[in-house]
Structures are given as C-alpha cells and as structure tokens.
Amino acid sequence: MGEREVTVERNADEQRYEAWVEGALAGFAEYRMRGDDTFVFTHTQVDDAYEGEGVASQLIRAALDDVRGRNGSIVARCPFVAAFVQRHPDYADLLADRR
C-alpha cells in the first residue's frame, strides 16, 4: 500500500507532533524542550493500522521542517528520528551537537 496523506500538527501542550490521517490520530513524536529552541525527540509511535504506509516518515519530516522554521535544533534520543536524520543528511544541520 502507498503513502497516505498525513496532516502533522504540533501539540505544544502535550509536547508532541501528531500525525492525522482522515481525521484520526495515526501517530505522534514526543519531545521535550531543552532551553527555548532545542527539541529533544524521545519517542515516536504510529498505530499498527498505519504501519508500512509512510506515516512515521511523513511525521518526522514535517516535525523537523517545523523545528527548522523555528530556527531550532534537535537531539535525536528516539531511534526512529536518529535513523531518519542519518538517512536524510539534509536534516543533519538540525542536530544540536553539530552546531
């Protein structure tokens, strides 16, 4: 099955980015803030119903684009986020330890 259209929203109150598919919460990437501009990504989870459909990748790409738009940086404690950045080196400049 191909990638579904995913809408990603930052939920600052819950400290996570949420992936929505057709009005349903499909997954999220949790973070905590270090200072005012460093997002420490700690966990990514996608509902089993959306596994293999690219939801997690779209979620992380949108989250990292949002962080970049905020002139922020990231710490990838979540293995999925770390692997995503490794596979997409155009996001490596967001890593806090590379600044």
N, C-alpha and C positions, 0 to 999 in steps of 0.2 A: 504494500500500500504506500502511496506517496505522502508527501508532507501536507498536513492540514494547515489552513490559515489560522495563525495564532495571534492573539492580541496580548501584548505584555504591558502590565501596569506596575508602577512602583507603589507599594503599600508601605509608606513610611511608618505608620503606627505599628504595623506588625514586623517591621524591619525585614521585608522580603519583596522580591519581584514575583509577580503572579502571571502565569500563562493561562489565558482563557481561550477556549475553543467552543464556538457556537453557544456562548452564554454559560458554559460550565467551567469551573476551575479545574484545569488539567494538570497543573503542577506549580511549583514555586522554587525559588532560590533564596535561601535565608542569608542574611548578612548582619553584621553588627558594625557600628561605626567606630573608627579609631580617629579621634580628633574630628575636625569638621569635614574632611574631604577624602578619607580613606575608608573604603568599603571592604570589610573582611568577610569574604564569602565562606560560609561554614557548611552548607548542606544544600543539595539540590534533589528534588523529588518530583517524579512525574507519575501520575496514576497509571496503573497497569493497562487500562483501557487505551492509552495513547502510546504505549511503548512501541518503538520502532518507527514512529511517524515523524521524527524530527522535532518534536515539541521541545525537548530539553535544549537542543542546539539553538533553536529559534529564541527560546527564553534567554539563554546566556548571551547570545549575540545582542539582543535588544537591551539587556541589562548593562552589558559592557559599553554599548553605544551611549546609553543614558549616563553612565559614570563619566565617559569621555566628554559628553556635552556639559557636564557639571565641573569640568576640569579636575576631576577626582583621580584617585589611584585605587588599586585593588591589592588585596592579599588573598591568594587562592588557597585557602585551607581545605576547601571542598575538592576532592579528587576529580570530579567531572569538570569543574571550572579550570583547574590546573591543566588537565588534558586538552580542554578546548583551546586554551591560550597556546599550548605547545603546538597544536595542530594548525593554529591560525596566528602566525607570528606577527601579523599586523596589529594584534592586541597586546603584544609584549611590552609596548611602551607604557601601558597602564600599570604594570607591576610596580608596587611601591619600592621594592628593593633595587629597581633599575633606574630610579630617579635620583 
